[in-house]
């Protein structure tokens, strides 16, 4: 029971909802759309750029957008399952005490041990979070440069279609890199908890 509580509570930290949804940021920034526009409208505006200047890259753009959306939907579902498991674990722990499977003193000792282990695991999770944050910020910086280049190309008196296509292709690559970052650190967290499961 101690193991269940520790792992579930700490796991919830990593899968907390984040403010950044990369695909939505990209469409907003690229097209200079107003915030009140819907995500569908923003994506349609970016799709029009691909159709006009880089039609052969449209499928890859749509694929990475959908893959990123699917990733966050699946982790959102996982968070909800973790929350349900945490509540169930807490209730089971309380029932064990009530049923006399352990005394209140024994339960207190277990909870204190769990808190100590929780601190250590949280530190590892935080280290992973900071590593991910650094990679995400680097990726965002590259994307911002690409956005500025795209705006400049589209605002030129004579638009260089090949240049615009090249920038759009670069941006698709950066979106794929962002998705790779998501999966890399997601896997690192799961590896951490697999390890903890073996030692706690």
C-alpha positions as CSV (number, residue, x, y, z in Angstrom):
1,X,0.0,0.0,0.0
2,X,2.9,2.4,0.8
3,X,4.4,1.8,-2.6
4,X,1.0,2.5,-4.4
5,X,0.5,5.8,-2.5
6,X,4.1,7.0,-3.1
7,X,4.2,6.2,-6.8
8,X,0.7,7.5,-7.6
9,X,1.1,10.8,-5.8
10,X,4.4,11.6,-7.3
11,X,3.3,10.5,-10.8
12,X,0.6,13.1,-10.7
13,X,3.1,15.8,-10.5
14,X,4.7,15.1,-13.8
15,X,1.4,14.8,-15.7
16,X,-0.1,18.1,-14.4
17,X,-1.7,20.2,-17.1
18,X,0.8,22.6,-18.8
19,X,0.0,25.9,-20.4
20,X,1.8,25.2,-23.6
21,X,0.0,23.5,-26.4
22,X,2.6,23.6,-29.1
23,X,0.4,23.2,-32.2
24,X,-1.9,26.0,-31.0
25,X,1.0,28.3,-30.3
26,X,2.5,27.7,-33.7
27,X,-0.7,28.5,-35.6
28,X,-1.3,31.7,-33.6
29,X,2.2,33.0,-34.0
30,X,2.7,32.2,-37.6
31,X,-0.5,33.8,-38.9
32,X,-0.6,36.7,-36.4
33,X,-4.2,35.9,-35.7
34,X,-6.1,37.6,-32.9
35,X,-6.6,35.5,-29.7
36,X,-10.4,35.3,-30.2
37,X,-10.0,33.2,-33.3
38,X,-10.7,29.5,-32.7
39,X,-8.0,26.9,-33.0
40,X,-9.7,25.5,-36.1
41,X,-9.6,28.9,-37.8
42,X,-5.9,29.4,-36.9
43,X,-5.1,26.0,-38.2
44,X,-7.0,26.7,-41.4
45,X,-5.0,29.8,-41.9
46,X,-1.7,27.9,-41.6
47,X,-3.0,25.2,-43.8
48,X,-3.7,27.8,-46.5
49,X,0.0,28.8,-46.3
50,X,1.0,25.2,-46.9
51,X,-1.4,24.8,-49.8
52,X,-0.2,28.0,-51.4
53,X,3.5,27.7,-51.0
54,X,4.4,24.1,-49.9
55,X,1.6,21.7,-50.8
56,X,3.9,18.7,-50.8
57,X,4.5,19.4,-47.1
58,X,0.9,19.6,-46.0
59,X,0.5,16.0,-45.1
60,X,3.6,16.1,-42.8
61,X,2.3,19.2,-41.2
62,X,-1.1,17.7,-40.5
63,X,0.5,14.5,-39.2
64,X,2.6,16.2,-36.6
65,X,-0.3,18.4,-35.5
66,X,-2.5,15.3,-35.0
67,X,0.3,13.3,-33.4
68,X,0.9,16.1,-30.8
69,X,-2.8,16.4,-30.2
70,X,-3.1,12.7,-29.6
71,X,-0.1,12.7,-27.2
72,X,-1.7,15.3,-25.0
73,X,-5.1,13.6,-25.1
74,X,-3.5,10.3,-24.0
75,X,-1.5,11.9,-21.2
76,X,-4.7,13.8,-20.1
77,X,-6.5,10.4,-19.9
78,X,-3.6,9.0,-18.0
79,X,-3.7,11.8,-15.4
80,X,-7.4,11.1,-14.8
81,X,-6.7,7.4,-14.3
82,X,-3.9,8.3,-11.8
83,X,-6.2,10.6,-9.9
84,X,-8.8,7.8,-9.6
85,X,-6.1,5.4,-8.5
86,X,-4.8,7.8,-5.8
87,X,-8.3,8.2,-4.4
88,X,-8.8,4.4,-4.4
89,X,-5.4,3.9,-2.7
90,X,-6.2,6.4,0.0
91,X,-9.5,4.8,0.7
92,X,-8.0,1.3,0.8
93,X,-5.4,2.5,3.2
94,X,-8.0,3.9,5.5
95,X,-10.1,0.7,5.3
96,X,-7.0,-1.3,6.2
97,X,-6.6,0.7,9.4
98,X,-10.3,0.4,10.2
99,X,-10.3,-3.3,9.5
100,X,-7.4,-3.8,11.9
101,X,-4.9,-4.9,9.3
102,X,-2.6,-2.4,10.9
103,X,-2.7,-0.2,13.9
104,X,-2.8,3.6,13.7
105,X,0.7,3.7,14.9
106,X,1.9,1.4,12.2
107,X,-0.1,3.4,9.6
108,X,1.6,6.6,10.9
109,X,5.1,5.0,10.5
110,X,4.2,3.9,6.9
111,X,3.0,7.3,6.0
112,X,6.1,9.0,7.4
113,X,8.3,6.6,5.4
114,X,6.3,7.3,2.3
115,X,6.7,11.0,2.8
116,X,10.5,10.7,3.0
117,X,10.6,8.5,-0.2
118,X,8.2,11.0,-1.8
119,X,10.8,13.8,-1.3
120,X,13.5,11.8,-3.1
121,X,11.4,10.9,-6.0
122,X,10.0,14.4,-6.4
123,X,13.6,15.6,-6.6
124,X,14.3,13.2,-9.5
125,X,11.0,14.3,-11.2
126,X,12.0,18.0,-10.8
127,X,15.4,17.3,-12.4
128,X,13.7,15.7,-15.4
129,X,11.2,18.5,-15.6
130,X,14.0,21.1,-15.7
131,X,15.8,19.2,-18.4
132,X,12.7,19.1,-20.5
133,X,12.0,22.8,-19.9
134,X,15.5,23.6,-21.3
135,X,15.0,21.6,-24.4
136,X,11.5,23.0,-25.0
137,X,12.8,26.6,-24.6
138,X,15.6,25.9,-27.1
139,X,13.0,24.5,-29.5
140,X,10.7,27.5,-29.0
141,X,13.6,29.9,-29.7
142,X,14.3,28.2,-33.0
143,X,10.7,28.3,-33.9
144,X,10.5,32.0,-33.1
145,X,13.4,32.7,-35.5
146,X,11.6,30.7,-38.2
147,X,8.3,32.6,-37.6
148,X,10.1,35.9,-38.0
149,X,11.7,34.7,-41.1
150,X,8.4,33.6,-42.5
151,X,6.7,36.9,-41.7
152,X,9.6,38.8,-43.4
153,X,9.3,36.5,-46.5
154,X,5.5,37.0,-46.7
155,X,5.8,40.7,-46.3
156,X,8.4,41.1,-49.1
157,X,7.3,43.1,-52.2
158,X,8.1,40.0,-54.2
159,X,7.5,36.8,-52.4
160,X,10.1,34.1,-52.9
161,X,7.9,30.9,-53.0
162,X,10.9,28.6,-52.6
163,X,12.0,30.5,-49.5
164,X,8.6,30.3,-47.9
165,X,8.4,26.6,-48.7
166,X,11.8,26.1,-47.1
167,X,10.8,27.9,-43.9
168,X,7.5,26.0,-43.7
169,X,9.4,22.8,-44.1
170,X,11.8,23.9,-41.3
171,X,8.9,24.7,-39.0
172,X,7.4,21.2,-39.6
173,X,10.7,19.8,-38.6
174,X,10.8,21.9,-35.4
175,X,7.3,20.7,-34.5
176,X,8.4,17.1,-34.9
177,X,11.4,17.9,-32.7
178,X,9.0,19.2,-30.0
179,X,7.0,16.0,-30.2
180,X,10.2,14.0,-29.8
181,X,11.0,16.0,-26.7
182,X,7.5,15.3,-25.3
183,X,8.0,11.5,-25.8
184,X,11.6,11.5,-24.6
185,X,10.8,12.9,-21.2
186,X,7.5,11.0,-20.9
187,X,9.5,7.8,-21.3
188,X,12.1,9.0,-18.8
189,X,9.4,9.5,-16.2
190,X,8.0,6.1,-16.8
191,X,11.4,4.6,-16.6
192,X,11.9,6.4,-13.2
193,X,8.7,4.9,-11.8
194,X,9.5,1.4,-13.2
195,X,12.8,1.7,-11.2
196,X,11.0,2.9,-8.1
197,X,8.5,0.1,-8.4
198,X,11.4,-2.4,-8.1
199,X,13.0,-0.8,-5.1
200,X,10.2,0.5,-2.9
